[in-house]
Amino acid sequence: MLAQDITTEYRLTLPPWVRDELADVPDSIPGVDDRMRLVHRLADRNWREGNGGPFAALVAESETGRIVSVGVNVVLSSGVSSGHAEVVALGLAQTRRETWDLGGAGMPAHELVVNWRPCIQCYGAAMWSGVRTLVVAGEGPELEEITTFDEGPLGGDWADQFERRGIRVVRDVLRDEALDVFRAYRAAVDADALTVYNARQGAAGGEA
């Protein structure tokens, strides 16, 4: 019977190494550059640990720099294609705040910091999350060219669409450092045949 066999739960969980990586990190990181440095650090370790692609994100209170949550890409370790860094970070922040709306009444303004412009999936997740600021290390074709991931058909007005909804977009924060992480990942993929995951059965591309 279907009622007996149907799966009723799935989980996206941060890998255990994240706690070790955060052991020396203060509760608050006032500077946006330093917040992005932490994102790059997590992204670089994530692919080396084999959890997923070279992507990480965090949610912070914009005014104080207090870190609410972090996320890394866990697609490979979870077996769930939506387990992108932004989705994980936002979901954990909403769980911690006990609300689906990080921009709700009485809430501090939250920002999402991520090491590249969101893919098509995470674009929607970020827009509906309630964050008031999106901070990205960069945008443009370099990510897809270096990693071979497919980020989806995002329009050229992607940032304007956030701004129209009251979400400020801050771009090009430590952009070169983001590209360094992607290049290191791709070199290892070429050398060690790491999985560049892709639901299209061998076609070029994947998910961030």
HELIX and SHEET records of a PDB file:
HELIX    1   1 LEU A    2  ASP A    5  1                                   4    
HELIX    2   2 TRP A   17  GLU A   21  1                                   5    
HELIX    3   3 VAL A   32  GLU A   49  1                                  18    
HELIX    4   4 VAL A   75  SER A   78  1                                   4    
HELIX    5   5 ALA A   85  ARG A   97  1                                  13    
HELIX    6   6 ILE A  120  MET A  127  1                                   8    
HELIX    7   7 GLU A  142  THR A  147  1                                   6    
HELIX    8   8 TRP A  158  ARG A  164  1                                   7    
HELIX    9   9 ARG A  175  ASP A  192  1                                  18    
SHEET    1   A 5 ILE A  67  VAL A  72  0                                        
SHEET    2   A 5 ALA A  56  GLU A  61 -1                                        
SHEET    3   A 5 HIS A 110  VAL A 114 -1                                        
SHEET    4   A 5 THR A 133  VAL A 136  1                                        
SHEET    5   A 5 ARG A 168  VAL A 170  1                                        
END                                                                             
